[in-house]
Amino acid sequence: MKKTVYLTMAAVVCAVALTGCQKAPDVAESNGILHAQSDMERQVQDIAVAASDDRGQTQTENRTQPQAAGGYQGTIGTGGNIININAEIPAIPDNLSVITLKPDDGLDMDALRVFLDSESGTVEDTSQELLRQTEENDKENATLQENGDRFLYSRFGDHSALRLGDGKKEALFTFHTSAYYVDHDLLDKCHGIYNGNYSETYIRQDQMGEGSFSAERAKEILLDKLKAVGVDDIAMKEIYYVKGDGYSYYEMQFVPVYDGIAVDIGSDSYTLGQVFPNGSGFVTGEGVADVNLIDFCGKAAEKEPVTVISFEQVLKILEQYLDNGMIVSDGTIIYDRVELNYYPVPNPAPDPDAIEYKSELTLTPIWHIYMPIDEYVDGGYYDAAGPSHICVNAVTGELVVTDLE
């Protein structure tokens, strides 16, 4: 997996000698390690800087005019290493920023009681037990290091934990960034579908409004539940409709949204220091059966406005990556979806052997180029020479993440 890279130009160092001053080579920084800046990196940086200058001039002339949406159909690259794109290109809004998220102290016991929404007169507080279990899990994980079985991970948030239950429902907040809810009766009905004849159907975005119990209606039910944790907007990543004899539900995977832009969760691989906010849940016509929000509920604490490179500039940058061999594609895949997302910037733990609880999480805009979802779901991309998706930092032009490896 490629990691987010921020390029910085080092100062020119002159050594006083009989031959005069000699210019030091430009350097780039990757995960805190300086290295000589390659011609390809310099070319990508030049394209991004030029795009930033152009956008800055445009915004100076008309600050309220964002870049309009449009379509693109064409081939990037030459010879046998090419990318084909046929997709609608989203507009660039005028309010994008690099966002710093911090834990939400509003996820307190009062909010948890609303989230539980118990109809019972008996609600038990098991927060101390949950906190003890979390601490024991971390300690147990630490003892596995000698055998090489230790699982290292990074979490966004602190060491807080709250949990309530009434015997039928349970709700918990952890780290002031994560939440879980379950209605055991509804969840049992969902699981009971698999005891008989059932079907599973993948739901595309353009199908969400279809049916007597539509995915759009299920999303509304889910959002009504998530109001208690301060979430008022989500973006769906995958939706499956599961139908059995007399009962049905939607299985949903989704991500948070900031300033109208969805957070991207990258590829399936993981590197220590990465945190991907994501959510999942089962939603029935009777209500939410369960929902799990992981590193999801961060509160925007700081916003630094940035200029986003246009998609036309992204195409020029992709040519550089194709020529350099950082992206290899035979053109078999026709990428049919382009999104402008927020991406959680990887931040390796100071101690490579430590479980890290991050006190903040940074989001930066990226351009994300997707292969057709049907081919991805059916596994057709395994037969193609090329990544199933490509992500480019929308500020620096750096290759953020692909599934090339």
N, C-alpha and C positions, 0 to 999 in steps of 0.2 A: 504494500500500500504506500502511495506517495503521501507525504505529509505537507501541511501548509507551510510555506516558506515565505518569509518576509525579507526582501532584499534591502540592504543598507550599503551606501557608498562610504568607504573609509576615507579618512583625510589623506591627502597626498603628503607623503613623507619625503623630505629632502635630506640627504646626507651630505654634509659639508665636506668636500674633498677637493683634490686638485682638479678633478674632472668636472666639478660643479654639482648641481642638484640633479638627481635621477628620480623620475617619477615611479612610485611603487605601483604594482598592478592593482586594479580594482579588485575588491573582495566582496563576497556575498556571505550572508549568515544563514545557516541552516541548523535549527534546533540549538542555537547558542554556539555553534562551531563555525569559525571563519574559514573560508577557503577561497582560492583564486576564482574570480568570477569568469565564467566561460563566455565565449562569443555568443552562444545561444541565449544564456541568461541576460546578457547585455542587450541583445536584440529584443527580447521579450519586454525587458524593462523600458526600452526606448519606445516601443509601441504603446505600452500602458501610460507612460508619461505624456506622449503626444496626444493620446485619447483624453487624458485628464485635462490637458491644456485646452483642447478643442471644446470639451464639455463645459469647462470653466468659463470660456468666452461666451458660449451660448447662454449659460445661466446668468452671466452678468448682463447680457442684453435683455433677457426675459427670464427672470428667476422663477416664475411660476409655470414655465413650460417644460414638462417632462418629455422624455423621448417616447414617441408614439409606438404602439405595437405594429407588427407587420408579419410577413411570412418570408421564409427563405427556402429555396430549393436549389441544391447545387452540390458540387464535389470539391473537396478541399484536398490538396496534396497532388503529387505527381507519381507516375509510374505505377508500381504495384502497391504502394503504401498510401491509401486514400480513405477518406471518410465521406459518406453520403448523408446529407441532411435534407429532410423534407418536413418542415414543422412551422407552426406558428411561433413567432417570437414575442414574448411579453414586453409590455411597455416598461420603461425604467421610471419608477416614481421619483419624486424630488425630495424624499424624506429618508433616504437610506443612511444608515450609520453603522459604525462599529459599536456594538452594544455590550456593555458589561453587566452581567446578571449576578445577583447576590441572593442568598436564601431569603425567603419570605417569612418574617416574624408573624405575619397575620395568620399563619397556619397554627393556631393555638387551640386550646380545648373547646372554646366556644364555637369556633369554625368546625371542629371535628364533630360536635354534637349535631350541627346542622347537616353535615355531610352524612352522618349515620342515619338521620331522619327516622329514629326509632318510634314505633307505635306501642312499644312496651313500657310499662312503668318501672321496669328494672333494667338499668344499664350499668354494666360493670366496667370499672377503669382498670385495665391491665397494663398500663404504661410502664411501670417499673419492671414487670416481667419481660416485656418486649425489649426494653433497654438492656436488661441483663442478657437476654438471648443474643442481641446484636454484639455486645462486648465479648461474649463467650465465642461467638462465631469468628470474630477477628482474632482472638487469642488462639483458638484451635487452628485457624488457618496459618498462623505464625509458626506453630510447632511442626507443620508439614514441610518446612523449608529443607530440613536435612535429607528428606527422602525425595526431594524434587517434585513433590505433589502439591506444592503451595500454589494457590490461585491468587495472583496479584491483580488489583483493579483500582480504578479511581472512581470516587463518588463526588458529586457536587453537593455541598452542604456541610452541616455540622454533625454533632453526635446526638442530636435530640431525637426523642421517640415518644409518641402518644398513641394510645389504642383504647377503643371502646367497643363493647359488644353487648347484645341483649339475648344471645342464644340463637337468634335467627339471622341477625345481621351483624356485620363486623366492619369497623372502619379504623384506619390508622394513618398517621403522618410520621414520616421519618426524615431526618436531616433538614427539615424546613424546606424541602424541595420535592419530596416524593409522597405519594398517597396511594392507598388501596382501599377498596370497598367491595364487599360481597354480600349478596342476599342469597343465603343457602337454599331456600325453597326454589327460587327462580333458577339458580344454577343447577340444581338437581333435575329440573325439568329440561334444561338444555342438554345435560349429559344423557338424560333418558332417551333422547332422540336416537342415539346410536344403538339402542337395544332392538330397534325394528328397522324397517326400510327408511332410508333417508337419502337425500341428495345434497351436494355442495356446489354452489354456483358462484363463480367469480363475478363481481359487480364492477363494471367500468364507471368512470366518473359521469359519463353521459347517460347511464342507466339508473342513477340514484333516485330519480323521481318516479320510477316505474313500479307498478304493483299496488295492491290494496294496503299492504304494510311495506312502504318503500324504505330504501336506505336513507333517503333524505329525512323521513320521519324519525327513523332510528337515531340519526345524528342529532335531531332536535331534542329527543329524549335524553341523549347522552350529555349534550351541552347544558340542559336544565339541571342535571345532576352535578356537573362540574362548576356551576356557579359558586358553590360553597367553598371551592378551593381557589377562587379568583380567576378561573379560566373562562373567557368569553368567546374564544375562537380557536378552532383546530383545523388542521388540514389532513384529509384522509390519504393514507398511503396504500392500503389494501383493504378490501371489503369482500367477505364471503357470506352468502346467504345459505343457511343450513335449514333444511326443511325435512320434517319427519311426519309421522302419523299424528296429525292433530296439533302439532306445535312447531314453531320455527323461531329462529333468532339470527341476528347478524353478528359475525365475528369481525371486529374492526381493529385496524392498526392505524395510528395517527400520530401527528407531531404538533407541538405548539406553534403559534403564529404571533409574530411581533410586527407591528406597523403594517399589517396586511401581507407580510411575507412569511412563508412557512420555513421552519427550521429543517435542515436536511440531516438525515441520520447516516449518510455515507454508505459504505459497502458492508458486507457481512463480517469481514475480518476486523480484528481489534488489536490495538497497540496500547500498552500502558501509558496513561496520560490523556487518553481520549475519553470524553464523556458525550454521549449521544442522548439528549432528551427524547423520550418516546413514550407512547401510551398504547394500551390495548384493552379490549373489553368485549363482553357479550351483552347485546342489547335485545330485549324481547319487546313485544307489544305491551306487556304488563309493566315494563320498567327495566332498569339496568340490573343485570344479574351479577356482574362483577366488572370492575375497572381497575387497572393498574397503571399508575403514572410514575415513571422512573426518571429522576433528575429533571422533571418536567415543569415544576412550578417556580422557577426562578423569577425574581422581580427585577425589572430593568432599573439599574441604579445610575448608570452613566450612558450617555449617547454622544459619540463623536461623529459628526456629519462627514461623509466621504463622497467623492466623485466616482461614479461607477463607469467602467469602460463599456462602450457599446458592443453589441453583438458583432458588428462588422469588424471591430478590432479583435474580438475573440477569434474570428475566422483567420485573421492574419497570424495570431499567436499559435493557433492549432497547426498552421503550415510549418511553423518553426519546430514544433514538437514532432511532427511527422517526418520532417527532413532530418531531424536529429536522432530519430528512432526511439524517442521516449514514448511515443504512441505508435503501435503497430496495428494496421487494419487493412484487410484486403478489399474493403468496400462492399462486402456481402451484406452487412447490416445497414439498413436505412433508418437512421435515427429520426424518430417522428415526434419527439417532445422536447421542448426546451423550457426550463424554468429558471427564475431568479430566486435564489434561496438564501437563507442565513445558515452558515456553517459553524459548528463549535470548534474553535481553534484548539488543536492539540497542545497540551502543556505538560511535558514529561515530569514525573515526580522528582523532587530533589534527591530523594533516596530511591534508587532503582529497586531496592528490596522491601519497600514500604507500601502498605495500603494507604492511599492518600485520600483525604477528605478535602476537596477544593473549596475555598471560601468564596470563590467567584468563578464565573465562566464567561469567556469572550465569544461573541458571535460576529462573524464577518460575512459580507455578501459574496455569493459565488454564482457563476453561471453553471447550470447542470443540464447536460445533454443525455437523453435517455434513448435506449433501443425500444422497439415496440413491446408493450406490456404482454401481449399474447405470446410472443416468442419467448419472453423471459419466463412467464409462468409455465409454458410447455417445455422449457429447457432447450429451446432451439438455439440459444446463443452458444451452447457448448460446441456446436458444429461450425461456428463462425470464427474466423481469425480477426478478432477485434474485441475491445472492451464493451461490456453491456451498458456502461455509462461513463461519462467523462465530466469532471468538475474542474473549473478554472476559477481562481480567485478573481473576483470582479473588481478589485482595486489594484492589485499588483500584476495580474496576468499569470501568476504561478499556477502550475498544475497541482491541484489540491489532493484529489484522490481519484483513482480509477481502479478497476479490478483486473489490471494487467497481469498481476502476479497471483 
